């Protein structure tokens, strides 16, 4: 059994292979809201990212509730990934240093946005109510490790 770690963007997790990492979309939503709240050149990017995250959660809740197949969500996300990459690239070049930094980092970590799509049992957040193991790591940071079958951990990340 191998593990997928669901975490925020904290740099202490960079040692993890992207195929073993899921970025927490709840944390990302807070980052996107912060972009909007700064009320500057990055706000429009933040608004679009927050709206996209609304869609991700809408689709995820449908998958979790059994009203949408995971494969259908994978297809829908696959169609949106080029748009999202383009948006992140625009954000990386925007006039707000903080927004640009987050967008550059998300471009590097992009495969870890979608681990929950390819690995059964992994969720898009580190919500401990549905996860078998919560480990304290790196001081106050909480990492959620989720066991996954070896075959799932070895799937390609794109």
C-alpha positions in Angstrom: 0.0 0.0 0.0 1.3 3.5 -0.9 0.1 6.8 0.3 -1.3 10.0 -1.2 -0.7 13.1 0.9 -3.3 15.8 0.8 -1.8 19.1 1.8 -1.7 22.8 1.2 1.1 24.4 -0.9 3.5 24.6 2.0 7.1 24.2 0.6 8.0 21.5 3.1 6.0 19.1 0.9 8.1 19.6 -2.2 10.0 16.3 -1.5 6.8 14.4 -2.3 6.4 13.1 -5.8 3.5 14.9 -7.5 1.8 11.5 -8.1 1.7 11.0 -4.4 0.3 14.4 -3.6 -3.1 16.1 -3.7 -3.4 19.8 -3.2 -6.3 20.7 -0.9 -8.9 22.6 -2.9 -10.3 24.2 0.2 -6.9 25.8 0.9 -6.8 26.9 -2.7 -10.2 28.6 -2.5 -8.8 30.7 0.4 -5.8 31.6 -1.8 -8.2 32.6 -4.7 -10.3 34.7 -2.3 -7.2 36.4 -1.1 -6.4 37.3 -4.7 -9.8 38.9 -5.0 -9.6 40.7 -1.6 -6.3 42.4 -2.5 -8.4 44.4 -5.1 -5.5 44.8 -7.5 -4.2 43.4 -10.9 -4.7 39.9 -9.6 -8.3 40.2 -8.5 -9.8 39.2 -11.9 -7.6 36.0 -12.0 -8.7 35.2 -8.4 -12.4 35.6 -9.4 -12.0 33.2 -12.3 -10.1 30.7 -10.2 -12.7 30.8 -7.5 -15.5 30.3 -10.0 -13.6 27.3 -11.4 -13.2 25.8 -7.9 -16.9 26.1 -7.4 -17.3 23.9 -10.5 -14.7 21.4 -9.2 -16.6 21.1 -5.9 -20.0 20.9 -7.7 -18.7 18.0 -9.8 -17.0 16.4 -6.9 -20.2 16.4 -4.7 -22.0 14.8 -7.6 -19.4 12.1 -7.9 -19.4 11.5 -4.2 -23.2 11.3 -4.2 -23.3 8.9 -7.1 -25.1 11.3 -9.6 -22.0 11.7 -11.8 -19.4 9.1 -12.8 -15.8 9.8 -11.9 -14.9 9.2 -15.5 -17.3 11.9 -16.6 -15.7 14.3 -14.2 -12.3 13.3 -15.5 -13.4 14.1 -19.0 -14.9 17.4 -18.0 -11.8 18.5 -16.1 -9.5 17.3 -19.0 -11.4 19.6 -21.3 -10.9 22.5 -18.8 -7.2 21.9 -18.0 -5.8 23.9 -21.0 -8.1 26.9 -20.0 -6.9 26.6 -16.4 -3.2 26.5 -17.4 -3.8 29.5 -19.6 -5.4 31.4 -16.7 -2.6 30.4 -14.4 -0.1 31.6 -17.0 -1.9 35.0 -17.2 -1.9 35.1 -13.4 1.8 34.4 -13.3 2.4 37.5 -15.5 -0.1 39.8 -13.8 0.9 43.0 -11.9 0.4 41.5 -8.5 3.5 39.8 -7.1 1.5 37.6 -4.6 -1.0 36.4 -7.2 1.8 35.8 -9.7 3.7 33.7 -7.2 0.7 31.5 -6.4 0.0 31.0 -10.1 3.6 30.1 -10.9 3.6 27.6 -8.1 0.3 26.1 -9.2 1.7 25.7 -12.7 4.6 23.6 -11.2 2.2 21.6 -9.0 -0.6 21.2 -11.5 -0.7 17.4 -11.6 -1.2 17.4 -7.8 -4.5 19.3 -8.4 -6.0 16.3 -10.0 -4.8 13.2 -8.0 -8.3 12.8 -6.6 -9.6 12.2 -10.2 -7.3 9.3 -10.9 -7.0 7.7 -7.5 -10.0 6.1 -5.9 -10.4 7.1 -2.3 -8.6 10.4 -2.5 -10.7 13.5 -2.0 -10.0 17.1 -3.2 -9.6 18.3 0.3 -7.8 17.2 3.5 -11.1 16.9 5.3 -10.3 14.4 8.1 -13.8 13.1 8.5 -13.4 10.9 5.4 -9.8 10.0 5.7 -8.3 7.1 7.7 -5.1 8.7 8.9 -4.2 12.2 10.0 -0.5 12.9 10.7 1.0 15.9 12.3 3.9 17.2 10.3 6.1 20.3 10.1 5.0 22.1 13.2 1.4 23.4 12.9 0.8 22.0 9.4 -1.5 19.1 9.1 -1.0 16.5 6.4 -3.6 13.9 5.5 -2.2 10.6 4.3 -4.6 8.3 2.4 -3.6 4.7 1.6 -4.1 3.8 -2.0 -3.4 0.6 -3.9 0.1 0.3 -5.4 -1.3 0.3 -9.0 -3.2 3.5 -8.4 -0.1 5.3 -7.0 1.9 4.3 -10.2 -0.6 5.8 -12.7 0.6 8.6 -14.9 -0.1 12.1 -13.6 -1.4 13.6 -16.8 
